[in-house]
Amino acid sequence: MRLSDIKELMNGSLEVWELRVRNKELFESYKNSLNKMGKSIHVNVIEDQELLIGKHELNVLCNFFIKDEILTHELAFLADVLGLSQNISFESEDVEECISHMTDPEVNGKFTKENAIEIITF
């Protein structure tokens, strides 16, 4: 996944369905890997720019999730991309912690709409 795709999603110039089409194989592969115990998950990141992830971007992801525009495995994939990229920086440790909570449910527990609402209202 290109970091520029994520930036476009965050600033509203790319719709969720467009992100899903552009990255269909990545999302499907990630979803299939989540269903297999003990399997490592491949996350391909094309670091074509640097991003700062703050409260606004966190709220964008949470709102997409609450509105069922992004599925659980898609949110986890995006969170993994953000957490693993060398070209991502976080506005604060709180933001970074929230993003890491959205990753693999086997590791962090299931991320719920209630979790997303808590983040938005925090």
PETAPE-V241657 format. One record per residue. N is the residue number from 1. RES is the residue in one small letter. NEAR is the number of other ideal C-beta (glycine too) atoms within 8 Angstrom. Layout:
n:N res:RES near:NEAR
n:N res:RES near:NEAR
This chain:
n:1 res:m near:12
n:2 res:r near:7
n:3 res:l near:17
n:4 res:s near:8
n:5 res:d near:12
n:6 res:i near:13
n:7 res:k near:10
n:8 res:e near:10
n:9 res:l near:11
n:10 res:m near:9
n:11 res:n near:6
n:12 res:g near:5
n:13 res:s near:4
n:14 res:l near:8
n:15 res:e near:5
n:16 res:v near:9
n:17 res:w near:6
n:18 res:e near:8
n:19 res:l near:12
n:20 res:r near:10
n:21 res:v near:7
n:22 res:r near:7
n:23 res:n near:10
n:24 res:k near:8
n:25 res:e near:6
n:26 res:l near:10
n:27 res:f near:12
n:28 res:e near:8
n:29 res:s near:9
n:30 res:y near:15
n:31 res:k near:9
n:32 res:n near:8
n:33 res:s near:11
n:34 res:l near:12
n:35 res:n near:5
n:36 res:k near:7
n:37 res:m near:4
n:38 res:g near:3
n:39 res:k near:6
n:40 res:s near:4
n:41 res:i near:9
n:42 res:h near:7
n:43 res:v near:9
n:44 res:n near:6
n:45 res:v near:9
n:46 res:i near:7
n:47 res:e near:9
n:48 res:d near:6
n:49 res:q near:8
n:50 res:e near:8
n:51 res:l near:13
n:52 res:l near:8
n:53 res:i near:13
n:54 res:g near:10
n:55 res:k near:7
n:56 res:h near:7
n:57 res:e near:10
n:58 res:l near:13
n:59 res:n near:10
n:60 res:v near:10
n:61 res:l near:13
n:62 res:c near:12
n:63 res:n near:10
n:64 res:f near:11
n:65 res:f near:14
n:66 res:i near:10
n:67 res:k near:6
n:68 res:d near:6
n:69 res:e near:6
n:70 res:i near:10
n:71 res:l near:6
n:72 res:t near:9
n:73 res:h near:10
n:74 res:e near:10
n:75 res:l near:14
n:76 res:a near:15
n:77 res:f near:13
n:78 res:l near:13
n:79 res:a near:13
n:80 res:d near:13
n:81 res:v near:13
n:82 res:l near:12
n:83 res:g near:11
n:84 res:l near:7
n:85 res:s near:11
n:86 res:q near:4
n:87 res:n near:8
n:88 res:i near:12
n:89 res:s near:7
n:90 res:f near:11
n:91 res:e near:8
n:92 res:s near:7
n:93 res:e near:6
n:94 res:d near:7
n:95 res:v near:13
n:96 res:e near:11
n:97 res:e near:8
n:98 res:c near:10
n:99 res:i near:14
n:100 res:s near:10
n:101 res:h near:9
n:102 res:m near:12
n:103 res:t near:11
n:104 res:d near:9
n:105 res:p near:10
n:106 res:e near:5
n:107 res:v near:5
n:108 res:n near:9
n:109 res:g near:4
n:110 res:k near:5
n:111 res:f near:13
n:112 res:t near:6
n:113 res:k near:7
n:114 res:e near:6
n:115 res:n near:9
n:116 res:a near:13
n:117 res:i near:10
n:118 res:e near:8
n:119 res:i near:11
n:120 res:i near:10
n:121 res:t near:5
n:122 res:f near:5
